[in-house]
Amino acid sequence: MAQSRLIANTLEREHPGLQIALIDVETRGDRDQRIPLSDVKDTNFFSAELDAALLNHDVDFCVHSIKDLGIERPNGIVRAAIPARENPRDVIVFRGDVIERLRQGQPVRIGSSSTRRKINVEQFIVDALPQFTKKPCLQFSSLRGPVDKRLTRIHRASGEPDALDGVVLALAGLNRLWCDPAGRKAVAPFLADVRWMVLPPSVCPAAPGQGALALECRHDDSTTRTLLGSLHDAETATLVQRELDFIRDLPPNQGAGMGVTALKPDALGPLMYVHGPQAGSNGAIWDRPPAPSHARAWDGGQISAEGQHRRLPVKVRVRASAAVFAAHWHAVTESVSIDGAARTWVSGTKSWRRLAERGLWVEGCADSLGFSNIVSTLDCKVLDLPPLKDWTVLTHRDAVASWGGTGVGPVIATYVPAPPMNAASLRESVRKATHFFWGSAGEYRTMKAWVPAGAHHACGAGKTGDALRKLGIDKPQAFPSRKEWQTWLR
């Protein structure tokens, strides 16, 4: 209903005088909330009754979540529009005292009926949750029903048999509810004093089409079809179709549990993350350049791995409820104090895991695609994050200038990268290389005098590319991650 009100309000705003009445149609998916979604074989579980109402002229159009629709739709029904997509990520909403359970070594109880979510969550958050005496033990429970009813499970007394520590939900659905007056009234009491974890699409991609709506009407109703067509977003439709095509092309036994999320990062163009239970099914799909026939690779990450980073004499204290973005796990030095209730985000999953090992709660990351690619996520109203101007960024000294004009502040340098001690050996390996991956412009600046002319330069999809161009590299090749670059060279 919240989704339908959103569409109705948009249409009435864009077409003065138009009036839309919402008709509540209960589907078998609404009625049967006991069966786990992983056991549902009926592709029309959430749509059959809506299809019948449309074909019987009881309604003029229907609003669906694309992820709830089967691939084949009934004759006489046409998809008139796919509006701009809400955020496709999954989130876990945790009870506020989950940290205490982690400290005590108690099992963390997660609710979800999705095979895909269970696979993703189990593989990722065992390393992403703060670690104290040992890695957390996870227990999964089936969970169905309206969002507010699911959220009640994390507010029950911890000792109750059906209490949960976290529930996995679609960020899109939560944000739509939050932006709808009736929806907010239903969920707001259960989103107070919780902890958030926004799952990274690179390792936890969502269901195909998650966050996108399908507006359907009768094929022969040209008036309604034209009206709905005004809300169509071509870029969303293209990305969603890539996800649906990928699942459609899989063998029937491989679709269950497969996550797939297509994005369009600023520096890369269309990029699709896939993750599933089958070996070899995980990774990024994108328009990568042809691989070189011969390459001698030099990975700038060697500096980070071997270098003795110099801590700068600066003390930083991030208080509770404040927000901080760590551009690298190295930036969280011994002189940085982050309150356990602070909203902490990081650059990628490696930094996430490194900080979790120190007992820090990390809420989300930029998937190594750069801060600009998560700004829309940080703006999701339901997350209730501070405006960008109130964020603190922790980074290295050479990167501070690259944050100018982003609207984020303050930006604090906490360390200076330093090359490995064996400079002679390093210099020789750089001179012999043909292909380089730079984690920062500072890495390149340190090695610049030794880099051979005509070398191929690569970097991540964030601000490093712009910084390298300012240092004279004409066309650095952006990659989704260092690992993707390494795979490309094999």
Buried (B, 14 or more C-beta within 10 A) or exposed (E): EBBBBBBBEBBEEEEEEEEBEEEEBEBBBBEEEEBEBBEBEEBBBBBBBBBBBBBEEEBBBBBBBBBBBEEEBBEEBBBBBBBBBBBBBBBBBBBEEBBEBBEEEBEBBBBBBBBBBBBBBEBBBBBBBBBEEEBBEBEBBBBBEEBBEBBBBBBEEBEEEEBBBBBBBBBBBBBBBBBBEEBBEBBEEBBEEBBBBBBBBBBBBBBBBBBBBBBBBBEEBEEBBEBBEEBBBEEBBEBBBBBBBBBEEBEEEBBBBBBBBBBEBEBBEBBBBBBBBEEEBBBBBBEBEEEEEEBBBBBBBBBBEEBEBEEBEEEBEBEEEBBBBBBBBBBBBEBBEBBEBBBBBBBBBBBBBBBBEEBBBBBBBBBBBBBBBBBEBBEBEBBEBEEBEEBBBBBBBBBBEBBEEBEBBEBBBBBBBBBEEEEEEBBEBBEEBBBBBBBBBBBBBBBEEBBEEEBBBBBBBBBBBBBBBEBEBEEBBBBBBBBBBBBBBE
